[in-house]
């Protein structure tokens, strides 16, 4: 009997949280839990948040397991100080500047994404991104 080799294509989920500590932690936990069920995960942070995660947990804190990667988009968030974003400008800035870098990142991933899971607080640009990429989106409300 002839056997036909089939290659199972795993779903590839992109997570993107609001760049704030509690939102990142909650979505990272969800991403890790989902990853245990099999899909590939790309967890997107701003460069600033990514650097803070690395600095707070050591050089290997973000080492992912197979199929779990971290990616960053440029961080040009207005800040009150080096550490603290200007909260009253944060959402507006994200909604007006993150679409292009996010879509560019998604299109350059080695495996095309099949789903976006976005923080509900930044849904305006991520909904636009899902339409541009032609993939579904889920909104995750942290809070």
N, C-alpha and C positions, 0 to 999 in steps of 0.2 A: 504494500500500500504506500502510495506517495504521500509524503507529508509536506505541507506548505508552511514555510516559515512566515510568521506574522510578527510585525513589530508593533508593539503596543505604544501608542503615542500618549504620553502623560500630559495632563493639563498643566498649563504654566500660568500661575497666578501672580499678578503684580499687586503688592500692598503699598499704599501710600498714606501715611498718617499726617495729621496736622503736626508741624514741627514744634511740639511742646511735650515735656517729659511724660506726663500721664497718658497722653494720646499715643506716643511712641511705644511706651511700655505695654499698654493694653493691646495694641495692634500687633506688636512683636509676639506676644504670648499667643494670640489667635493664629498668627502665621506659623509659629512653631507647632501648634496643635494640628493645624491643617496639613502641614508637611508630613507629619507622622502617618497620615492617611494616603500619602503617595504623590501628590502633585509637586511639580517644581515650583519654587517660590523665589521671587525677586522682591526684596524689601527695599523700598526707595526712601532715602532720607535726604535732607539738605546736607551740604558739606559740613556746615557748622555742627549740626546735631550728630552726624556720623563721627566727627572728631571728638565730640564730648563723650559719646558712647565708648569709643576706644580708650580715651583718657581715663574714664571712670572705672573701667574693668580690666585694664591691661591690654597688652598687644594682641592676645589671642581671644579676647572676649567676643569678637564677632566672627570667629572662624565658624563657618557653616558646615553642616554635613553635606553629603552629596546631594545636589539638587536644590540647595538653599544658598542664595547669594545675596549680598548687599550691593546696592548701587546708590550713587548720589547724583543730585542735580545741583547746579550752581546756587549758592546762597547769597542773595543780595537783599536780605531782609533788613529794613531800617532798624537800627539799634539805639537804645537810650545809652547803653554803655557797651563795652566789649562783650559782656556776658548776657545782657538782658535785651530782648527784642522790644521794640516800641509796640506794645500790645494793641493799641488803638489803630495802628497801621498794618498789623500783621495780616489779617484776613483779606483786606483790600489788596495788599501787595501780592499775596499768594494767588488770588483769583485773577489778577491782571498780568502776572509775569511768569507763572509756572507752566502754562500750557505747552509752549514750544519746546522747552528743554525736556519736559516729561515725555512728550510724543517722540522726540528725537531719541531719547534713551530707549524707549520701548521698541522703536523700529531697529535699533542696533543690537538688541539682545540676540544671543546665538540661537535661541529657540523662540519662535513667535509666541507672544502672550495670548492666552485664551480667555482671560477674565481679569478685571481690575476690581480689587476690594479697596475702596476709598473711605477715608474718614468722612463722615457726614458733614463735618464743618467746612470742608473744602470741596464740596461736590460740584460747584459750578464749572470749574475747569476740568475736573476729572470726567464729568459727564460728556463734555465737549471732546475730551481725549478719547473716550470709548467710542464715540460716534466717528471720529476721525480714523481710529484704528479698526473700526468695524467689529468690535468685541463687546460682550456684555459687561455690565458694571453692577456691583453690589455696594451699598452704602452701609457702613458700620458706624453706629453712633456711640461714641465713647462719652461717658459722663455720668 
